[in-house]
Amino acid sequence: MYRWAPWSWAVVLAAAAAAEFAALWPILADGGDPVRGPIVVFNLVGGSFAACGLIAWRRRPDSRSGALMTAAGFAFLCRQRSASATRRWR
């Protein structure tokens, strides 16, 4: 089993935090239109999936559930980010 270096966990955690911030940035910076509640909830769910997946992956590296949760969280955040980017240009 491949073991990650200790600093690599910090890099992945920083990437998760940056993805969460990028997904929430249109909500935080937009001063015009009111923000719908489900959009905020979906962005927060993606961030929590990525964070909890990283914790699970770090604690039990032999189990793939943490890696799957992390991938699902990143996919969720990327999907929300692309959806907010396309809404902005319409």
C-alpha positions in Angstrom: 0.0 0.0 0.0 1.3 3.4 -1.0 1.6 5.8 1.9 1.4 9.5 1.2 4.0 11.9 2.5 2.8 14.1 5.5 3.0 17.3 3.5 0.9 15.9 0.6 -2.1 15.8 2.9 -1.7 19.5 3.5 -1.6 20.1 -0.2 -4.8 18.1 -0.8 -6.5 19.9 2.1 -5.5 23.3 0.7 -6.9 22.3 -2.7 -10.2 21.3 -1.0 -10.3 24.6 0.8 -9.5 26.5 -2.4 -12.3 24.6 -4.3 -14.8 25.4 -1.5 -13.8 29.0 -1.6 -14.0 29.1 -5.4 -17.5 27.5 -5.3 -18.7 30.0 -2.6 -17.1 33.1 -4.1 -20.0 34.0 -6.5 -22.3 33.8 -3.5 -20.1 35.9 -1.3 -19.1 38.5 -3.8 -22.4 38.9 -5.6 -24.2 42.0 -4.2 -27.1 42.2 -6.6 -29.4 39.2 -6.9 -30.6 37.3 -3.9 -29.0 33.9 -3.4 -31.1 30.8 -3.4 -30.7 28.6 -0.3 -30.2 25.3 -2.1 -27.1 26.7 -4.0 -25.4 27.5 -0.7 -26.4 24.2 0.8 -25.0 22.3 -2.2 -21.7 24.1 -2.0 -21.4 23.4 1.7 -22.2 19.7 1.2 -19.5 19.4 -1.4 -16.9 20.9 0.9 -18.0 18.7 3.8 -17.7 15.6 1.6 -14.2 16.6 0.6 -13.1 17.4 4.2 -14.7 14.3 5.7 -13.3 12.1 2.9 -9.8 13.5 3.6 -10.2 12.7 7.3 -11.4 9.2 6.6 -8.7 8.6 4.0 -6.0 9.8 6.4 -7.3 7.6 9.3 -7.8 4.4 7.2 -5.7 4.5 4.0 -6.5 0.9 3.2 -10.2 1.6 2.9 -11.3 3.3 -0.4 -14.3 5.0 1.1 -12.3 8.1 2.1 -10.9 8.4 -1.4 -14.4 8.0 -2.9 -15.8 10.7 -0.6 -13.0 13.0 -1.4 -13.5 12.5 -5.1 -17.2 13.0 -4.7 -16.7 16.2 -2.8 -14.3 17.6 -5.5 -16.7 16.6 -8.2 -19.6 18.2 -6.4 -17.6 21.5 -6.0 -16.4 21.5 -9.6 -20.0 20.9 -10.8 -21.3 23.8 -8.7 -18.4 26.0 -9.8 -19.1 25.3 -13.5 -22.8 25.8 -13.0 -22.3 29.2 -11.3 -19.9 30.3 -14.1 -22.4 29.5 -16.8 -25.2 31.3 -15.0 -23.0 34.4 -14.8 -22.5 34.6 -18.5 -26.2 34.2 -19.5 
